[in-house]
């Protein structure tokens, strides 16, 4: 059993969060402190603290793992479109050359992951691309909201393989080129359109599958 209180809380938090995000704990599952305490090997206090933090992140509601709806997806994308299109404009204005190079590298990695059908890696590469741009807004409140939205959004990607969407990497490349060319208006427009296409694609999958 993990004895140190701080380490026990951190361990419990990371343990629960990881199992939520890898699908081991499914949406709607009720979190029972006694059961988690026995499973993880810590007392109920760090379990309670871990659950409280996950509630703050939006991943747990009423002691149950949050099961996002299609409407939640729309809200998330509306938020992302507003913030990330603004961030793309700021990136075109201010992004440093070494960060632009890192942005280019994510596109190369995405092509390889896509061709190898490594869709979990595609998620992380895609997220890194968007994070590099989002950070250019230099607004901690915006970045904090995006972090919460990103975590909830990952729960969708467990159910739906969104990275098979045609042209997703091509769109990243267009955004990258606009940033590299310092075309602020175009970068913002391309980002907004990219996210709108993502949203439409996922909503079509949901409508066809009836899984939400």
Secondary structure, DSSP 8 states (H G I E B T S, - for coil): ---SHHHHHHHHHHHHHHHHHTTSS-TT-B--HHHHHHHHTS-HHHHHHHHHHHHHTTSEETTEE----HHHHHHHHHHHHHHHHHHHHHHHHH--HHHHHHHHHHHHHHHHHHHTT-HHHHHHHHHHHHHHHHGGG--HHHHHHHHHHHHHHHHHHHHS-GGG-TTHHHHHHHHHHHHHTT-HHHHHHHHHHHHHHHHHHHHHHHHHH---
